[in-house]
Amino acid sequence: MSAGGYLVVLYGKLPPIVPQGSVLYAVLHMAHAIQALLLFSTVLAHLGGALGHARIFRDGVFESMASLRAGATR
């Protein structure tokens, strides 16, 4: 945010950590967007894998991960 010239307030005003610049802000903003999409796709892939084990494969992997007991086995 400091590259874009925005004031960051968290328990008071935070000092800028990078110099202000529109090119730097655009690069950092694009990097942030790409990383957010990668994180989101990782969560979706993990959810899809869990649902695949629960509904398609039915191999007990989902049940062993979803158990609330510590060290639960089949």
Backbone torsions as a table, in degrees:
resi	resn	phi	psi	omega
1	MET	NA	-32.1	-178.7
2	SER	-67.2	-26.8	177.7
3	ALA	-68.8	-26.7	178.9
4	GLY	-89.0	-3.3	179.4
5	GLY	85.3	13.9	179.7
6	TYR	-86.2	143.5	177.4
7	LEU	-81.1	129.0	178.6
8	VAL	-106.3	119.8	-178.6
9	VAL	-117.4	119.1	176.8
10	LEU	-148.4	101.1	-173.5
11	TYR	55.9	41.4	-177.4
12	GLY	115.8	172.5	-178.4
13	LYS	-76.0	128.5	177.0
14	LEU	-90.3	141.5	178.3
15	PRO	-72.2	152.0	177.8
16	PRO	-65.2	140.0	-178.6
17	ILE	-101.1	-15.8	175.8
18	VAL	-135.0	156.1	177.6
19	PRO	-66.9	152.2	-179.5
20	GLN	-75.5	132.5	179.0
21	GLY	-171.5	137.8	-176.2
22	SER	-70.4	-34.8	179.6
23	VAL	-69.2	-45.6	178.4
24	LEU	-61.7	-41.8	178.7
25	TYR	-62.0	-42.4	179.9
26	ALA	-64.5	-42.1	179.7
27	VAL	-65.3	-46.7	-179.8
28	LEU	-66.1	-36.7	179.1
29	HIS	-66.0	-41.8	178.0
30	MET	-66.4	-41.9	177.8
31	ALA	-61.9	-40.6	178.6
32	HIS	-64.1	-42.1	179.7
33	ALA	-65.2	-42.2	179.4
34	ILE	-64.4	-43.9	179.8
35	GLN	-66.2	-35.7	176.9
36	ALA	-64.6	-42.8	178.2
37	LEU	-66.3	-37.7	176.6
38	LEU	-64.5	-41.6	177.6
39	LEU	-64.3	-44.3	179.2
40	PHE	-62.3	-42.9	179.8
41	SER	-68.1	-32.6	176.1
42	THR	-65.8	-42.3	177.4
43	VAL	-63.6	-43.7	178.6
44	LEU	-64.0	-40.1	178.5
45	ALA	-65.0	-40.0	178.8
46	HIS	-65.4	-44.1	177.3
47	LEU	-62.5	-42.7	177.8
48	GLY	-62.9	-40.3	176.9
49	GLY	-64.5	-41.9	178.7
50	ALA	-64.4	-43.8	178.3
51	LEU	-67.2	-33.8	176.4
52	GLY	-63.0	-42.7	178.0
53	HIS	-68.8	-32.4	-178.2
54	ALA	-77.9	-41.5	-170.9
55	ARG	-104.6	-32.0	-174.2
56	ILE	-100.3	-56.0	-174.9
57	PHE	-76.7	-37.0	-178.4
58	ARG	47.9	50.0	-176.3
59	ASP	-102.9	7.5	177.1
60	GLY	87.5	-5.6	-179.3
61	VAL	-66.1	-45.7	-179.5
62	PHE	-63.1	-42.9	-179.3
63	GLU	-63.3	-37.6	179.6
64	SER	-70.7	-31.4	178.7
65	MET	-80.3	-32.2	-174.8
66	ALA	-87.6	-3.5	-178.6
67	SER	-67.9	141.4	-179.9
68	LEU	-87.1	-13.8	179.9
69	ARG	-83.8	141.2	178.2
70	ALA	-73.7	130.2	177.5
71	GLY	70.2	26.5	-178.7
72	ALA	-70.5	138.1	175.7
73	THR	-126.2	173.6	-179.6
74	ARG	-71.2	NA	NA
